[in-house]
Amino acid sequence: MFGTLKMHLGRFRHGVHPPEHKALTSHLPVRRLPFPDEIVLPVRQHAGKPARPIVKPGDRVERGDMVAAADGWVSVPIHASAAGTVTDVGLWPHQDGSYETAVRIAVDPNSAQAPRARLIPAWEGLAPKAIVEAVRHGGVVGLGGAAFPTHVKLSPPEDKPLDAIVINGCECEPYLTTDHRMMVDYPDRVHHGIRIMMRVLGVDRVLVGIEKNKPDAIERMRETAPKDLDVEILPLRVRYPQGAEKMLVEAVLAREVPSGGLPMDVGVIVQNVGSVASIAEIFETGLPLIERVVTVTGRGVKKPANLIVPVGTKIRDLLEACGGLTDDAREVVSGGPMMGAAIANFDAPVMKGTTGIVVLRDVDCEERTQMPCIRCGHCLDACPVFLNPQVLGKFAMNSRYDEMADDHHVWDCMLCGCCSYVCPSHIPLSQLFAASRTALRKSKATA
């Protein structure tokens, strides 16, 4: 249907090139964080419907035990990342500033933290649907930040034929090196996950896109690539937001995902390298997704690091394990500075989709006065999906939300922040669009 695979290597249009700031952690191998005294597991930490708690205070749980069940197809279970005793199931600070239902576990200081004996499925002998079901029960989600349930991605409709899998190793967000170190330190696991995905989806061609500022990752992935599979490692020019799946499909395959569509509409499935490695881990250890690699970085933290962190670790404990904050630390951001969000409460926990914690100093957080739009057009030149941020911004400021959706495609916005980054008037365009979409959702819910 889609003909011969065509590559044009990193030529998606528009975007920006912000300072990378990756040297703080790009050379640091992944190490394991010690278990904290308490784990807090929000039931809402993935796209789709939140999980449903199935434990109560006083219950003993072991590492890997399910504490919240999936509540629908677009939902995943939550598992205990440490052995201990459930102390509460109630409201707790969430990274987005709200309070959400969470399972609190007092970690047993005397436990060896060895998981229960589990049957590890031999995926080679399983039907594709059985492999997908194992991934679903393992609670695997996209680890690039969106946290979309992986089993849903691995179950495309029959009317969406695929001819390629694209593995996202771009990690174009400044500061973050989680995916970089995953490819350097665990390339065999990534390739194992690729092999499993190829079996599930019935696709025999895989393209791994890695930006050229990660030469060691490119080399390691090439060295360890299986000889019996058609896996190509493609160095891409450095450009933000190339890690967005629509941009990556355009950069690698010269295919444009239609407005409102998904990569599968043009015959492609895109998966982040961390998510691919998590798929492999299900069939290597039998453990569900209970920990992930997190980059703790920025010049506002004393000891930047790439850490394997139990999901549910409080950000406070994570920062303390990295030496604490410097005297001039100003702001702590979950994710990167382009698409991340400032954290108001350090008791909020690390979640499955937490890619990094970036600590900025006073000098990094220059306050700027917003001024009127001068119609310079820089935002139009930067927008990777060819929207008109200038017009959308005017509508947002005047609460004309329906026009933003009906006439100017605000739902196609990736909230990448390119428009805000280049705006000489310092208008927070991306934040305005995010607030407008929230208002649109609320209006539809009450209609």
N, C-alpha and C positions, 0 to 999 in steps of 0.2 A: 504493500500500500504506500509505503514511504520511499521506496526505491533504494538506491545505493546510499549507504551512510556517507554523509559529506561533512568534513571538518574544516573549520576556518580559524581555529586556534585563537581565541581570546579577542575577537573583534566585535563584542557587543557595543552598542552605541551609547554615548553620554556617560553618566557617572562622574565620580570625582576621585582624587588621589590624596586623602588626608595623610598626615604624618603617621608612620606605622607604630612606633614605640614598642616594637616586639622584642628588641634586643635585651630587655630586662629579664625575659624568661625563655626565649627561644632556644638557648643553649643548655637549659636545666632539665635533666632527666626527670621523669615522673617518679615520685616517691609516695609512700602511703602515709596518710594522716592517722594518728592514734585515735581510738574510739573515744568520743566525748562522754560526759557523765549522763547526758540526756539526748534522746533523739525525738524530733517532732516531725510527724509525717502528715502534711496537709492532704486531704482527699481530692483537692482540686490542684493538680500540678501537671495536667496534660490538656491538650485540646480535646473538645468534646465534653461529654457528661462526666461530672466528678464521680469518683468511686464511692462505694457505700460501705461504711465501717461495719466490721463483723466481729469486733472484739469489744470487751468492756473492762473497766478498771479492775485490777487484780489478776487479770489473765497473764500467764507466763507465755512468752513468745521466744522462739529461737531465731537465729539469723536466717532470713529467707522465708519465714512463715508469712502467709497472707494476713494482713490486718484490715484491708478494705477490698471488696470485690468490685469487679467491673460492673457498671450499671447500664449496659447497652452495648451495641456493636462498636460505636465510636467512644470507647472508654477502655481503661486498662486497670488491672488490680494494682494495689500498693502492698509492698512487702516490708517486713521489719528488716532494717539494715544492721541491727545489732541485737543480741540476746538480752533479755531483761523482762521487766514487769510493766504492763500497761498501767499508768497512773491516772490518765484522764482521756476522755474523748469529748472535746469541746472546742470552743472558739480560741484561736491563736493568731498572732500577727502573721500576715502573709506578705510576701515581697512587694506586692502591688499596693500596699498601704491599707488594705481591708483586713477584716478578721474573718477567718474561715475555719470550718471544722477540721480538726487535726487530731491524730492519735499520738499521745505523748508516752514515751517509753523510758523508764529509768534503766539505764544500761547496767547490767550485772558486772561489777568490777572483778569478780572472781571467775567469770566465764572465760573459757579459751576462745570463745567466739567461733567455734567450729559449727558449721551448718549441719542440720539433720542429714542423715544419709538419704540421698535422692537417686531415683532412677534417671540416668542420663540417656536420653533417646538417641539412637543411632540414625541420624537424619538420612543417610544414604539409602536406608531401607524403607523410608516413610514416603507416603504419597504427599504431593505438594500441599494439599489441604491440611494434612496432619502436621506438617512443618509449620504452617501458618498458625495453627492452633497452639503449638508449643510456644511460638513467639508471643502470641496473645496472652497466654497464661503467665509468661515471663514478664509481662508488664513493660515490654520494650517500646520506647517512643523515640521520636527524632531528637537527637542530642545536640543539634545545631542551634537550638533556642526555641523553635516553634512547639516542640514536644507533641507532634501529631502521632497518634498511635500507628506503629509500624505495621501491624498486621493488616490494617486497612489499606495501606499503600501496597502491600504484597497481594492484595485481592482485587485487581482491576476488573471492571466489568468485561464480559465476553465481547462486547462490541467496541472495545478499545484495544486493538492488537498492538503489541509492543515489538520493537526490533532493536532496542538498545537500552542499556542501563548506564546511567551517568553517576559516578561516585564523586561527591563534593568534598574535595580537599583544599578548597580555596582559602578559607578562613581569612576573609578580606577585612574583617572588623579590626580596627587598631587595638593594640595591646594583647589581644588574645592569642594563645599558642597551644590551646588544648588539642586541636586536630593535628597541628604540626607535630607535637610530641607523640601523639598516638601513632602517626605514620612512621616516625623515627624509632620509637621504642617497641611498638607492637605491630609491625607490618604483616607478619604471618597471620595474626588474628584478623586483620582487615581482609587479607586475601581469602582466608577461610570463610568469612562472612560473604564475600563476593561469590564464592563458589556455591554457597547455599542459596543465595538470591537467584543466581542463574538457573539453578534446578527448579526453584519454586515458580519462577516467571516464564520458564521455557525460552529464555533469551541466551544467545550464544556470543554476544558482543558486548564488551564493557569498556567504557572510557572513564579514566580517572583524571579529573582536572585538578591540577595543583599549581598555584601561582609561583612564578619564578623566584620569589624572595624566600623560598624554602628549598634550596638546592639539596640539602641533606635528606629531606623527605622524598624528593624526586628520586634521588639515587637509591635510597633504601627500598622504596616501593618497586623500582625497576629490578633491583638485585633479587628480590624475593618473589617476583611475579611467577606464578606457576607456568611451566612450559606447555602444559596441555590445554590451557585456556586462552581464549582470544581477549586478553586484557591489555589495553594500551594506556601508558602513563603519559599524559599530555601536559607539558609545561605551558602555562598561560601567562600573559602579561598581567602585571599588577594593576588592578583597577577595582574600586569599590562602586557598587555592591555586586561583584561578580559571584559571590557566594549565594545570592538569591537564585533559586532554582530556575526561574524563567530566564534570567540573564545567563546562567551557566549553559542552559540548553542552546541559547542563541550563540554563545561564544564557541561552543564545542561542535555543534551540529548545524548551525545556520538555520535553525527552525524557530519560528516565532510562535510562542504560545498565544492563542487567541484571547481577547479580552474576556475576563470572567472564566477562563478555562484553566486547565491543569496540564503539566507536561505529558500526561498519558494521552491527552487529546492530539499530540503530535508523535505518539508512539514511543514515549520515553518515561522511565521511572528514575527519579533522582533521589539519592540517599546519601546522607552525611557519613563520613568515615567512622565517627564514633558510634553511630547507630549500627553500621555494618559490623563493627567489632562486637557490639552487644549481642547481635544475632548469633555470632559465632560462639560467644561465651555461654549462651543457653545450652549449646550442644557440646561444649567442652567441659563445663563444670556442673551443669544442671541448676545453677543458681539463677534466680530472676535478676532483673535490673535493680540492684540495691546500692550501687555505688557508681561513681563516675569521676572522670578526670576534670578538675577545675583549675583554671589559672587564677592565682591570686597575685596581683601585680599593681603597678603604679608606683610613683616615687613617694606616695604617702604611706606606704607600708614598709616596714623595716626589712623584711626578708621575703622578697617575691619568690614564688614557687609554682610548680605544676604538681598538683596533689591528687591522689585517689582518695575521694571523700565519700564517706557513708551518706547516702541521701537522708536528709533530716537533720544534719549537723547544723547547729545555729551559726549564723554568720559571725556572731561574737566569738565563738570558739574557734572558728576558722582563722579569723584575724589574729587572735592571740597565739595560735600555733605558728603564725608567720612573724612573730616578734612584736605584734601590736602596731599601732599607728605612730607616725612621726608627729612632732609637735605642730607642724604646719599642715597636717592633713585637714582637708576641707569637706570633701564629699566622697561617699562610697557608692559605687554604681554596680548594679547587677547586670552583667553582660558588658558589651563594649560601649564606648562613648557615643557612637553614632545611633545605635538602636536600643541601648540599655536604659535603665531607669534608676534614679537615685533611690537609695534605701533609707527609709525613715526610722526603722526599728531593727536593731542588730539582733533581736531575738527571733526575727524571721529566719526560717531554715533554708538551707540549700535544697533545691528541688531537682527533679530529673532533667529539666531543661536549663539548669544554671550552667552556663558555659564559663563564666569567669566573674571575679570580683575585682573591680578596678578602684583603687584609692587615689584620688586626685588631691593635689596640694592647693594652697591659696593661689599660687601663681598660675596654676592650670585652670582656674575657675574665674577668669576675668569677667566681671559684670559688665554687660553692654546694654545701652539704652535703646529700646526699640524706637524706630523712626518710621515715617510714612514710606510706603512703597514708591520707588522712583522709576518703576517700569523699565528696568535695565535689561530684563530678559535672561539674566544669569540662571534663574531657576528653571526656565524652559530648556536651556542648554544642558543642564545637569540631570534633569529627570530621566531615569533609565526606561520608564514606560510611557514617555511622551505625553504626559499630562500637562496642564497649564496651571502650575502652582500659584501664579500671580492671581488668576481669576478665582481659583478655589479658595485662596486666602481671604479675598474680599467677601465671598459668600459666607465663609465660616465666621468672620467677624460680625456679620449681620444676621447670623442664625438662619441663613437660607439653605438649610440642609437638604431639602428635597431636590433643589436644583443641582446641588453638588453631586447627588447620586444619579439623577435622571439624565442630566445633560452633560456632566463633566466627569463621570466615571471615577468618583472618589474611592469606590471599592476596589479599583485596580491599583490604588496606591499601596506600596509595600511598606510605607512608613520608614523608609531607609534613611531619611534625614539629609539627603543630598541637597535639597532645595534650601533647607535651613542653614546648611553649612556654607553655601555660597552667597547667601543673601547679604548685601552690604548694609541693608537697613536693620539687620538683626531681628527679623520677624520670625517667630517660632512656628514656621509653616507646618512642619511635621506634627508638632504637638496640637496645633489647631485642627489638623485633619483627623488625628486620633480622637480628639474630643467630639468632633462632628460625627464620626462614625458611631461613637457611643450614644450620642443623642438620637441618631437615626435608629439604632437598635431599640432604644427605649420607646421611641414613638411607635415603632412597629409592634412592640410587645403590648402596648396599651391601646392599640387601634381596635 
